[in-house]
Amino acid sequence: MAKAGKKLKITQVRSRIGYKPKAKRTLDALGLRKLNQSVEKNDSPAIRGMIKKIEYLLKVEEI
């Protein structure tokens, strides 16, 4: 369960090439455009759901 005030550092570790358009749109929604790019997002059920759908492309750390 998401905790109030927690942040997640999300890094794209695999290329989007060859994956379905829905996975690419999810990366775009998270703000990830390039390989090895990182973004910080507030921990929420919506963000966790996006991460779960494309976890094979990402590395996630709690900060």
PDB file of N, CA, C and O in Angstrom, chain B, residues numbered from 101:
ATOM      1  N   MET B 101       0.838  -1.184   0.000  1.00  0.00           N
ATOM      2  CA  MET B 101       0.000   0.000   0.000  1.00  0.00           C
ATOM      3  C   MET B 101       0.881   1.244   0.000  1.00  0.00           C
ATOM      4  O   MET B 101       1.923   1.274   0.654  1.00  0.00           O
ATOM      5  N   ALA B 102       0.466   2.247  -0.720  1.00  0.00           N
ATOM      6  CA  ALA B 102       1.221   3.493  -0.818  1.00  0.00           C
ATOM      7  C   ALA B 102       1.170   4.249   0.511  1.00  0.00           C
ATOM      8  O   ALA B 102       0.130   4.330   1.165  1.00  0.00           O
ATOM      9  N   LYS B 103       2.321   4.794   0.885  1.00  0.00           N
ATOM     10  CA  LYS B 103       2.401   5.571   2.111  1.00  0.00           C
ATOM     11  C   LYS B 103       2.467   7.048   1.774  1.00  0.00           C
ATOM     12  O   LYS B 103       3.076   7.440   0.778  1.00  0.00           O
ATOM     13  N   ALA B 104       1.847   7.857   2.597  1.00  0.00           N
ATOM     14  CA  ALA B 104       1.805   9.294   2.357  1.00  0.00           C
ATOM     15  C   ALA B 104       3.208   9.881   2.391  1.00  0.00           C
ATOM     16  O   ALA B 104       4.004   9.559   3.273  1.00  0.00           O
ATOM     17  N   GLY B 105       3.506  10.743   1.426  1.00  0.00           N
ATOM     18  CA  GLY B 105       4.779  11.435   1.409  1.00  0.00           C
ATOM     19  C   GLY B 105       5.930  10.666   0.799  1.00  0.00           C
ATOM     20  O   GLY B 105       7.021  11.218   0.654  1.00  0.00           O
ATOM     21  N   LYS B 106       5.728   9.423   0.439  1.00  0.00           N
ATOM     22  CA  LYS B 106       6.802   8.632  -0.166  1.00  0.00           C
ATOM     23  C   LYS B 106       6.964   9.016  -1.625  1.00  0.00           C
ATOM     24  O   LYS B 106       6.001   9.398  -2.290  1.00  0.00           O
ATOM     25  N   LYS B 107       8.196   8.912  -2.118  1.00  0.00           N
ATOM     26  CA  LYS B 107       8.469   9.165  -3.520  1.00  0.00           C
ATOM     27  C   LYS B 107       9.140   7.941  -4.110  1.00  0.00           C
ATOM     28  O   LYS B 107       9.787   7.167  -3.406  1.00  0.00           O
ATOM     29  N   LEU B 108       8.977   7.779  -5.407  1.00  0.00           N
ATOM     30  CA  LEU B 108       9.597   6.682  -6.131  1.00  0.00           C
ATOM     31  C   LEU B 108      10.519   7.253  -7.200  1.00  0.00           C
ATOM     32  O   LEU B 108      10.163   8.207  -7.893  1.00  0.00           O
ATOM     33  N   LYS B 109      11.703   6.666  -7.331  1.00  0.00           N
ATOM     34  CA  LYS B 109      12.599   6.997  -8.433  1.00  0.00           C
ATOM     35  C   LYS B 109      12.443   5.881  -9.456  1.00  0.00           C
ATOM     36  O   LYS B 109      12.750   4.723  -9.175  1.00  0.00           O
ATOM     37  N   ILE B 110      11.968   6.237 -10.637  1.00  0.00           N
ATOM     38  CA  ILE B 110      11.674   5.264 -11.680  1.00  0.00           C
ATOM     39  C   ILE B 110      12.659   5.490 -12.820  1.00  0.00           C
ATOM     40  O   ILE B 110      12.773   6.601 -13.338  1.00  0.00           O
ATOM     41  N   THR B 111      13.371   4.432 -13.208  1.00  0.00           N
ATOM     42  CA  THR B 111      14.380   4.513 -14.258  1.00  0.00           C
ATOM     43  C   THR B 111      14.037   3.522 -15.359  1.00  0.00           C
ATOM     44  O   THR B 111      13.733   2.360 -15.087  1.00  0.00           O
ATOM     45  N   GLN B 112      14.088   3.989 -16.615  1.00  0.00           N
ATOM     46  CA  GLN B 112      13.867   3.092 -17.745  1.00  0.00           C
ATOM     47  C   GLN B 112      15.175   2.367 -18.028  1.00  0.00           C
ATOM     48  O   GLN B 112      16.181   3.009 -18.328  1.00  0.00           O
ATOM     49  N   VAL B 113      15.177   1.028 -17.935  1.00  0.00           N
ATOM     50  CA  VAL B 113      16.414   0.265 -18.108  1.00  0.00           C
ATOM     51  C   VAL B 113      16.419  -0.593 -19.373  1.00  0.00           C
ATOM     52  O   VAL B 113      17.453  -1.162 -19.725  1.00  0.00           O
ATOM     53  N   ARG B 114      15.282  -0.695 -20.057  1.00  0.00           N
ATOM     54  CA  ARG B 114      15.228  -1.422 -21.326  1.00  0.00           C
ATOM     55  C   ARG B 114      14.613  -0.522 -22.383  1.00  0.00           C
ATOM     56  O   ARG B 114      13.789   0.340 -22.078  1.00  0.00           O
ATOM     57  N   SER B 115      15.019  -0.730 -23.623  1.00  0.00           N
ATOM     58  CA  SER B 115      14.526   0.073 -24.736  1.00  0.00           C
ATOM     59  C   SER B 115      13.053  -0.199 -24.994  1.00  0.00           C
ATOM     60  O   SER B 115      12.569  -1.311 -24.787  1.00  0.00           O
ATOM     61  N   ARG B 116      12.344   0.834 -25.451  1.00  0.00           N
ATOM     62  CA  ARG B 116      10.932   0.695 -25.796  1.00  0.00           C
ATOM     63  C   ARG B 116      10.741   0.048 -27.169  1.00  0.00           C
ATOM     64  O   ARG B 116       9.625  -0.336 -27.519  1.00  0.00           O
ATOM     65  N   ILE B 117      11.810  -0.075 -27.942  1.00  0.00           N
ATOM     66  CA  ILE B 117      11.708  -0.624 -29.295  1.00  0.00           C
ATOM     67  C   ILE B 117      11.259  -2.090 -29.231  1.00  0.00           C
ATOM     68  O   ILE B 117      11.810  -2.891 -28.477  1.00  0.00           O
ATOM     69  N   GLY B 118      10.261  -2.412 -30.027  1.00  0.00           N
ATOM     70  CA  GLY B 118       9.774  -3.781 -30.117  1.00  0.00           C
ATOM     71  C   GLY B 118       8.641  -4.105 -29.158  1.00  0.00           C
ATOM     72  O   GLY B 118       8.110  -5.215 -29.196  1.00  0.00           O
ATOM     73  N   TYR B 119       8.260  -3.174 -28.305  1.00  0.00           N
ATOM     74  CA  TYR B 119       7.162  -3.415 -27.372  1.00  0.00           C
ATOM     75  C   TYR B 119       5.877  -2.799 -27.906  1.00  0.00           C
ATOM     76  O   TYR B 119       5.908  -1.949 -28.796  1.00  0.00           O
ATOM     77  N   LYS B 120       4.771  -3.225 -27.367  1.00  0.00           N
ATOM     78  CA  LYS B 120       3.463  -2.798 -27.853  1.00  0.00           C
ATOM     79  C   LYS B 120       3.237  -1.308 -27.602  1.00  0.00           C
ATOM     80  O   LYS B 120       3.810  -0.730 -26.678  1.00  0.00           O
ATOM     81  N   PRO B 121       2.396  -0.696 -28.433  1.00  0.00           N
ATOM     82  CA  PRO B 121       2.114   0.737 -28.273  1.00  0.00           C
ATOM     83  C   PRO B 121       1.596   1.107 -26.885  1.00  0.00           C
ATOM     84  O   PRO B 121       1.882   2.198 -26.391  1.00  0.00           O
ATOM     85  N   LYS B 122       0.842   0.220 -26.256  1.00  0.00           N
ATOM     86  CA  LYS B 122       0.323   0.521 -24.919  1.00  0.00           C
ATOM     87  C   LYS B 122       1.461   0.670 -23.911  1.00  0.00           C
ATOM     88  O   LYS B 122       1.397   1.536 -23.039  1.00  0.00           O
ATOM     89  N   ALA B 123       2.500  -0.159 -24.016  1.00  0.00           N
ATOM     90  CA  ALA B 123       3.659  -0.047 -23.126  1.00  0.00           C
ATOM     91  C   ALA B 123       4.387   1.276 -23.375  1.00  0.00           C
ATOM     92  O   ALA B 123       4.845   1.926 -22.435  1.00  0.00           O
ATOM     93  N   LYS B 124       4.487   1.662 -24.633  1.00  0.00           N
ATOM     94  CA  LYS B 124       5.149   2.928 -24.974  1.00  0.00           C
ATOM     95  C   LYS B 124       4.367   4.117 -24.425  1.00  0.00           C
ATOM     96  O   LYS B 124       4.957   5.079 -23.934  1.00  0.00           O
ATOM     97  N   ARG B 125       3.039   4.049 -24.509  1.00  0.00           N
ATOM     98  CA  ARG B 125       2.204   5.132 -23.975  1.00  0.00           C
ATOM     99  C   ARG B 125       2.323   5.217 -22.455  1.00  0.00           C
ATOM    100  O   ARG B 125       2.274   6.308 -21.886  1.00  0.00           O
ATOM    101  N   THR B 126       2.478   4.070 -21.799  1.00  0.00           N
ATOM    102  CA  THR B 126       2.652   4.072 -20.348  1.00  0.00           C
ATOM    103  C   THR B 126       3.982   4.725 -19.972  1.00  0.00           C
ATOM    104  O   THR B 126       4.049   5.489 -19.009  1.00  0.00           O
ATOM    105  N   LEU B 127       5.042   4.427 -20.730  1.00  0.00           N
ATOM    106  CA  LEU B 127       6.330   5.097 -20.496  1.00  0.00           C
ATOM    107  C   LEU B 127       6.182   6.603 -20.671  1.00  0.00           C
ATOM    108  O   LEU B 127       6.707   7.379 -19.872  1.00  0.00           O
ATOM    109  N   ASP B 128       5.471   7.015 -21.707  1.00  0.00           N
ATOM    110  CA  ASP B 128       5.248   8.452 -21.942  1.00  0.00           C
ATOM    111  C   ASP B 128       4.484   9.072 -20.779  1.00  0.00           C
ATOM    112  O   ASP B 128       4.810  10.173 -20.338  1.00  0.00           O
ATOM    113  N   ALA B 129       3.468   8.368 -20.280  1.00  0.00           N
ATOM    114  CA  ALA B 129       2.659   8.885 -19.175  1.00  0.00           C
ATOM    115  C   ALA B 129       3.493   9.046 -17.905  1.00  0.00           C
ATOM    116  O   ALA B 129       3.234   9.941 -17.100  1.00  0.00           O
ATOM    117  N   LEU B 130       4.482   8.191 -17.729  1.00  0.00           N
ATOM    118  CA  LEU B 130       5.379   8.305 -16.575  1.00  0.00           C
ATOM    119  C   LEU B 130       6.437   9.382 -16.789  1.00  0.00           C
ATOM    120  O   LEU B 130       7.146   9.747 -15.851  1.00  0.00           O
ATOM    121  N   GLY B 131       6.552   9.894 -18.012  1.00  0.00           N
ATOM    122  CA  GLY B 131       7.533  10.937 -18.301  1.00  0.00           C
ATOM    123  C   GLY B 131       8.871  10.399 -18.742  1.00  0.00           C
ATOM    124  O   GLY B 131       9.866  11.124 -18.729  1.00  0.00           O
ATOM    125  N   LEU B 132       8.915   9.130 -19.136  1.00  0.00           N
ATOM    126  CA  LEU B 132      10.169   8.509 -19.556  1.00  0.00           C
ATOM    127  C   LEU B 132      10.248   8.492 -21.077  1.00  0.00           C
ATOM    128  O   LEU B 132       9.407   7.883 -21.738  1.00  0.00           O
ATOM    129  N   ARG B 133      11.254   9.158 -21.631  1.00  0.00           N
ATOM    130  CA  ARG B 133      11.402   9.262 -23.081  1.00  0.00           C
ATOM    131  C   ARG B 133      12.660   8.556 -23.600  1.00  0.00           C
ATOM    132  O   ARG B 133      12.698   8.112 -24.748  1.00  0.00           O
ATOM    133  N   LYS B 134      13.692   8.454 -22.743  1.00  0.00           N
ATOM    134  CA  LYS B 134      14.981   7.908 -23.174  1.00  0.00           C
ATOM    135  C   LYS B 134      15.424   6.770 -22.256  1.00  0.00           C
ATOM    136  O   LYS B 134      14.997   6.675 -21.105  1.00  0.00           O
ATOM    137  N   LEU B 135      16.273   5.929 -22.784  1.00  0.00           N
ATOM    138  CA  LEU B 135      16.873   4.847 -22.015  1.00  0.00           C
ATOM    139  C   LEU B 135      17.736   5.438 -20.897  1.00  0.00           C
ATOM    140  O   LEU B 135      18.448   6.418 -21.117  1.00  0.00           O
ATOM    141  N   ASN B 136      17.678   4.860 -19.724  1.00  0.00           N
ATOM    142  CA  ASN B 136      18.418   5.276 -18.525  1.00  0.00           C
ATOM    143  C   ASN B 136      17.969   6.627 -17.963  1.00  0.00           C
ATOM    144  O   ASN B 136      18.646   7.190 -17.103  1.00  0.00           O
ATOM    145  N   GLN B 137      16.852   7.145 -18.431  1.00  0.00           N
ATOM    146  CA  GLN B 137      16.294   8.368 -17.867  1.00  0.00           C
ATOM    147  C   GLN B 137      15.548   8.019 -16.586  1.00  0.00           C
ATOM    148  O   GLN B 137      14.911   6.969 -16.505  1.00  0.00           O
ATOM    149  N   SER B 138      15.622   8.894 -15.585  1.00  0.00           N
ATOM    150  CA  SER B 138      14.929   8.686 -14.318  1.00  0.00           C
ATOM    151  C   SER B 138      13.960   9.826 -14.057  1.00  0.00           C
ATOM    152  O   SER B 138      14.198  10.969 -14.446  1.00  0.00           O
ATOM    153  N   VAL B 139      12.870   9.494 -13.395  1.00  0.00           N
ATOM    154  CA  VAL B 139      11.911  10.497 -12.940  1.00  0.00           C
ATOM    155  C   VAL B 139      11.542  10.171 -11.503  1.00  0.00           C
ATOM    156  O   VAL B 139      11.610   9.019 -11.074  1.00  0.00           O
ATOM    157  N   GLU B 140      11.149  11.202 -10.765  1.00  0.00           N
ATOM    158  CA  GLU B 140      10.664  11.012  -9.399  1.00  0.00           C
ATOM    159  C   GLU B 140       9.174  11.285  -9.385  1.00  0.00           C
ATOM    160  O   GLU B 140       8.719  12.329  -9.851  1.00  0.00           O
ATOM    161  N   LYS B 141       8.420  10.345  -8.849  1.00  0.00           N
ATOM    162  CA  LYS B 141       6.969  10.471  -8.772  1.00  0.00           C
ATOM    163  C   LYS B 141       6.521  10.200  -7.347  1.00  0.00           C
ATOM    164  O   LYS B 141       7.161   9.437  -6.623  1.00  0.00           O
ATOM    165  N   ASN B 142       5.416  10.829  -6.942  1.00  0.00           N
ATOM    166  CA  ASN B 142       4.818  10.516  -5.652  1.00  0.00           C
ATOM    167  C   ASN B 142       4.244   9.104  -5.706  1.00  0.00           C
ATOM    168  O   ASN B 142       3.683   8.689  -6.721  1.00  0.00           O
ATOM    169  N   ASP B 143       4.389   8.378  -4.615  1.00  0.00           N
ATOM    170  CA  ASP B 143       3.885   7.010  -4.533  1.00  0.00           C
ATOM    171  C   ASP B 143       2.362   7.055  -4.426  1.00  0.00           C
ATOM    172  O   ASP B 143       1.811   7.600  -3.469  1.00  0.00           O
ATOM    173  N   SER B 144       1.691   6.474  -5.421  1.00  0.00           N
ATOM    174  CA  SER B 144       0.229   6.418  -5.417  1.00  0.00           C
ATOM    175  C   SER B 144      -0.204   5.124  -6.090  1.00  0.00           C
ATOM    176  O   SER B 144       0.571   4.521  -6.832  1.00  0.00           O
ATOM    177  N   PRO B 145      -1.430   4.694  -5.839  1.00  0.00           N
ATOM    178  CA  PRO B 145      -1.912   3.478  -6.495  1.00  0.00           C
ATOM    179  C   PRO B 145      -1.883   3.575  -8.027  1.00  0.00           C
ATOM    180  O   PRO B 145      -1.614   2.577  -8.695  1.00  0.00           O
ATOM    181  N   ALA B 146      -2.151   4.742  -8.585  1.00  0.00           N
ATOM    182  CA  ALA B 146      -2.133   4.909 -10.038  1.00  0.00           C
ATOM    183  C   ALA B 146      -0.725   4.698 -10.597  1.00  0.00           C
ATOM    184  O   ALA B 146      -0.546   4.005 -11.599  1.00  0.00           O
ATOM    185  N   ILE B 147       0.269   5.300  -9.944  1.00  0.00           N
ATOM    186  CA  ILE B 147       1.667   5.147 -10.386  1.00  0.00           C
ATOM    187  C   ILE B 147       2.107   3.699 -10.214  1.00  0.00           C
ATOM    188  O   ILE B 147       2.753   3.139 -11.100  1.00  0.00           O
ATOM    189  N   ARG B 148       1.763   3.089  -9.082  1.00  0.00           N
ATOM    190  CA  ARG B 148       2.109   1.673  -8.856  1.00  0.00           C
ATOM    191  C   ARG B 148       1.501   0.774  -9.926  1.00  0.00           C
ATOM    192  O   ARG B 148       2.132  -0.190 -10.360  1.00  0.00           O
ATOM    193  N   GLY B 149       0.275   1.086 -10.354  1.00  0.00           N
ATOM    194  CA  GLY B 149      -0.381   0.303 -11.398  1.00  0.00           C
ATOM    195  C   GLY B 149       0.347   0.416 -12.728  1.00  0.00           C
ATOM    196  O   GLY B 149       0.513  -0.577 -13.437  1.00  0.00           O
ATOM    197  N   MET B 150       0.784   1.635 -13.069  1.00  0.00           N
ATOM    198  CA  MET B 150       1.541   1.830 -14.310  1.00  0.00           C
ATOM    199  C   MET B 150       2.863   1.069 -14.249  1.00  0.00           C
ATOM    200  O   MET B 150       3.268   0.435 -15.224  1.00  0.00           O
ATOM    201  N   ILE B 151       3.528   1.134 -13.108  1.00  0.00           N
ATOM    202  CA  ILE B 151       4.801   0.432 -12.939  1.00  0.00           C
ATOM    203  C   ILE B 151       4.596  -1.070 -13.099  1.00  0.00           C
ATOM    204  O   ILE B 151       5.388  -1.736 -13.766  1.00  0.00           O
ATOM    205  N   LYS B 152       3.544  -1.603 -12.496  1.00  0.00           N
ATOM    206  CA  LYS B 152       3.297  -3.046 -12.556  1.00  0.00           C
ATOM    207  C   LYS B 152       3.072  -3.531 -13.990  1.00  0.00           C
ATOM    208  O   LYS B 152       3.484  -4.636 -14.344  1.00  0.00           O
ATOM    209  N   LYS B 153       2.424  -2.713 -14.806  1.00  0.00           N
ATOM    210  CA  LYS B 153       2.149  -3.095 -16.192  1.00  0.00           C
ATOM    211  C   LYS B 153       3.409  -3.203 -17.043  1.00  0.00           C
ATOM    212  O   LYS B 153       3.459  -4.008 -17.973  1.00  0.00           O
ATOM    213  N   ILE B 154       4.436  -2.396 -16.733  1.00  0.00           N
ATOM    214  CA  ILE B 154       5.648  -2.405 -17.557  1.00  0.00           C
ATOM    215  C   ILE B 154       6.903  -2.594 -16.710  1.00  0.00           C
ATOM    216  O   ILE B 154       7.954  -2.026 -17.008  1.00  0.00           O
ATOM    217  N   GLU B 155       6.786  -3.399 -15.647  1.00  0.00           N
ATOM    218  CA  GLU B 155       7.921  -3.567 -14.736  1.00  0.00           C
ATOM    219  C   GLU B 155       9.150  -4.171 -15.412  1.00  0.00           C
ATOM    220  O   GLU B 155      10.264  -4.018 -14.913  1.00  0.00           O
ATOM    221  N   TYR B 156       8.962  -4.855 -16.542  1.00  0.00           N
ATOM    222  CA  TYR B 156      10.078  -5.461 -17.265  1.00  0.00           C
ATOM    223  C   TYR B 156      10.944  -4.411 -17.967  1.00  0.00           C
ATOM    224  O   TYR B 156      12.032  -4.736 -18.441  1.00  0.00           O
ATOM    225  N   LEU B 157      10.482  -3.163 -18.040  1.00  0.00           N
ATOM    226  CA  LEU B 157      11.248  -2.084 -18.663  1.00  0.00           C
ATOM    227  C   LEU B 157      11.876  -1.140 -17.644  1.00  0.00           C
ATOM    228  O   LEU B 157      12.662  -0.268 -18.013  1.00  0.00           O
ATOM    229  N   LEU B 158      11.539  -1.304 -16.369  1.00  0.00           N
ATOM    230  CA  LEU B 158      11.872  -0.308 -15.357  1.00  0.00           C
ATOM    231  C   LEU B 158      12.695  -0.859 -14.191  1.00  0.00           C
ATOM    232  O   LEU B 158      12.751  -2.064 -13.943  1.00  0.00           O
ATOM    233  N   LYS B 159      13.327   0.082 -13.491  1.00  0.00           N
ATOM    234  CA  LYS B 159      13.923  -0.165 -12.174  1.00  0.00           C
ATOM    235  C   LYS B 159      13.301   0.867 -11.254  1.00  0.00           C
ATOM    236  O   LYS B 159      13.275   2.052 -11.586  1.00  0.00           O
ATOM    237  N   VAL B 160      12.798   0.438 -10.096  1.00  0.00           N
ATOM    238  CA  VAL B 160      12.101   1.340  -9.192  1.00  0.00           C
ATOM    239  C   VAL B 160      12.777   1.325  -7.819  1.00  0.00           C
ATOM    240  O   VAL B 160      13.072   0.263  -7.271  1.00  0.00           O
ATOM    241  N   GLU B 161      13.017   2.520  -7.275  1.00  0.00           N
ATOM    242  CA  GLU B 161      13.606   2.660  -5.941  1.00  0.00           C
ATOM    243  C   GLU B 161      12.733   3.595  -5.108  1.00  0.00           C
ATOM    244  O   GLU B 161      12.217   4.586  -5.625  1.00  0.00           O
ATOM    245  N   GLU B 162      12.567   3.287  -3.833  1.00  0.00           N
ATOM    246  CA  GLU B 162      11.868   4.199  -2.924  1.00  0.00           C
ATOM    247  C   GLU B 162      12.883   5.193  -2.393  1.00  0.00           C
ATOM    248  O   GLU B 162      13.997   4.825  -2.022  1.00  0.00           O
ATOM    249  N   ILE B 163      12.483   6.466  -2.360  1.00  0.00           N
ATOM    250  CA  ILE B 163      13.385   7.494  -1.832  1.00  0.00           C
ATOM    251  C   ILE B 163      12.658   8.332  -0.803  1.00  0.00           C
ATOM    252  O   ILE B 163      13.241   9.255  -0.235  1.00  0.00           O
TER     253      ILE B 163
END
